[in-house]
């Protein structure tokens, strides 16, 4: 009869240990999933902010074209236009 009790208590301890480790695993997965959801919300918010910024601050197109074949090309104006486009 005592070997039967040893098996019973061994099964009880094994079940408790399994339940404890399984509970820890589920909690870790839930925390990881919650963290991923929060990260995706932040990424979405940043993307929306970037899109809104592009709407509010459109990129100015430079009117000076750079063509080496043009005999009337003014290198000073070309350089100035590229510098101003970099400043914006």
C-alpha positions in Angstrom: 0.0 0.0 0.0 2.9 2.4 0.7 4.2 2.2 -2.9 0.7 3.2 -4.1 0.8 6.3 -1.9 4.3 7.1 -3.3 2.9 7.0 -6.8 -0.1 9.1 -5.9 2.0 11.8 -4.2 4.6 11.7 -7.0 1.8 12.3 -9.5 0.3 15.1 -7.4 3.7 16.9 -7.2 4.4 16.3 -10.9 0.9 17.8 -11.7 1.5 20.8 -9.5 4.9 21.5 -11.1 3.5 21.1 -14.6 0.6 23.4 -13.8 3.0 26.0 -12.3 5.4 25.9 -15.3 2.5 26.0 -17.8 1.0 29.0 -16.0 4.3 30.8 -16.2 4.6 30.0 -19.9 1.1 31.3 -20.6 1.8 34.5 -18.7 5.0 35.1 -20.6 3.3 34.6 -23.9 0.5 37.0 -22.9 3.0 39.7 -21.9 4.9 39.3 -25.1 1.7 39.6 -27.2 0.6 42.7 -25.2 4.0 44.2 -25.8 3.8 43.5 -29.6 0.3 45.1 -29.8 1.6 48.2 -28.0 4.6 48.4 -30.4 2.3 48.0 -33.5 0.1 50.9 -32.1 3.2 53.1 -31.8 4.4 52.2 -35.3 1.0 53.0 -36.7 0.9 56.3 -34.9 4.3 57.2 -36.2 3.3 56.4 -39.8 0.2 58.5 -39.4 2.2 61.4 -38.1 4.7 61.2 -40.9 1.9 61.2 -43.5 0.3 64.2 -41.8 3.6 66.0 -41.8 4.1 65.4 -45.5 0.6 66.8 -46.1 1.4 69.9 -44.1 4.9 70.4 -45.4 5.1 69.6 -49.1 8.5 69.3 -50.7 9.2 72.4 -52.9 10.2 71.5 -56.4 13.3 73.3 -57.7 12.6 75.4 -60.8 16.3 75.3 -61.9 17.1 72.3 -64.0 20.6 71.0 -64.3 21.4 70.4 -68.0 25.1 70.4 -69.0 24.2 71.0 -72.6 22.6 74.3 -72.0 24.9 77.2 -73.1 23.1 79.6 -70.7 23.6 77.4 -67.6 24.5 79.4 -64.5 26.3 77.1 -62.1 25.9 79.6 -59.2 22.1 79.5 -59.4 22.1 75.7 -59.7 24.3 75.3 -56.6 22.2 77.8 -54.7 19.0 76.1 -55.6 20.4 72.7 -54.4 21.6 74.3 -51.1 18.2 75.8 -50.4 16.5 72.5 -51.2 18.8 70.8 -48.7 18.0 73.4 -46.0 14.2 72.7 -46.3 
